[in-house]
Amino acid sequence: MPRRIILHAGFHKTGTSSIQASLRENRVALKKQIALRLRWHLKDVVSAARGYSTDLDPLTLIKVQLRFGEMVNAIPGMPRRTLIISAEELSGHLPGRGSLADYSASPVLLYTYWEILRAAYPEAEIIIYLTTRAPEPWLASAYWEHVKSSSMTLDFDTFRDTYAKAADLDFMVSEVASRVPTPVFSKSLESCRDLPLGPLDPMLDLCEVPLSVRAALTALPPANRRHRPEILAAMLEANRTFSDPDARQSAKQAILTEAGLTS
């Protein structure tokens, strides 16, 4: 049984990819202190969580419960270690997707995960950890992520006005804290800029990883960084030009290839 469980469920565009990449890169050095279940271990769970965030259907929530429970039941013993479960999509889709205006599904989803973990590990300390970001840079990052990864055709000003509520991540942290009966911690991406391991450091604090161990870890550059403005502008134009998904994706891949990048 783990002695502590850190449930890191987002939010999107707050350094989550960097945290997960750093944990994976340093998993051997951290294996005596930490066990990991990251986004690529949780595909079935996050698929259901995304579905629930868009339809709020009780039957979809049952699917979340079943899949998360199956994942937890498959975890082997890990005495005295901390279990980190990290995937931003445990909070659902990135807001800005159609009618999905905010993270209002997040407290329900997090309560569901907490309830299952508490039943499986009644003696373990369970902590919810949420990473945040200032509203304006979060909106810009979320917008360009949609342009890159979906069929977004809105201009940024319209996106910002439409989805401004979603950018109040501190409010959503307080909502989760008021509705899930377990400690909830948060840290802003801006506050991690000068830390040796960036946004990974606050999580290692929660895990009580000794400084002597951290000194041997590999610091990685930020992951999933935004493309150059001219590339993103070209992708936005592709979204507006091609209604066929395959043609649109091919156009975007061509833009990346011409720029010497990969998707």
MOKAGI-V444295 format. One record per backbone hydrogen bond with DSSP energy under -1.0 kcal/mol. NH is the residue of the N-H (numbers start at 1). CO is the residue of the C=O. Records with the same first field share a line. If there is no record, write none. Layout:
BEGIN
NH=CO  CO
END
This chain:
BEGIN
3=81
4=81
5=125
6=83
7=127
8=85
19=15
20=16
21=17
22=18
23=19
24=20
25=21
26=22
27=24
30=26
33=30
34=30
35=82
37=84
41=38
42=39
46=42
47=43
48=44
49=45
50=46
51=47
52=48
53=49
54=50
55=51
56=52
61=57
62=58
63=59
64=60
65=61
66=62
67=63
68=64
69=65
70=66
71=67
72=68
73=69
74=70
75=72
81=78
82=33
83=4
84=35
85=6
86=37
87=8
90=87
91=88
92=89
96=100
98=96
100=97
101=99
106=103
109=105
110=106
111=107
112=108
113=109
114=110
115=111
116=112
117=113
118=114
119=115
120=116
121=117
124=121
125=3
127=5
128=183
129=7
130=185
131=10
132=187
138=134
139=135
140=136
141=137
142=138
143=139
144=140
145=141
146=142
147=143
148=144
149=145
150=146
159=155
160=156
161=157
162=158
163=159
167=164
168=165
169=167
172=168
173=169
174=170
175=171
176=172
177=173
178=174
179=176
180=176
182=180
185=128
187=130
189=132
192=189
195=192
198=195
200=197
201=198
204=200
205=201
206=202
207=203
208=205
209=204
214=210
215=211
216=213
217=214
232=228
233=229
234=230
235=231
236=232
237=233
238=234
239=235
240=236
241=237
242=238
248=244
249=245
250=246
251=247
252=248
253=249
254=250
255=251
256=252
257=253
258=254
259=255
260=257
261=256
END
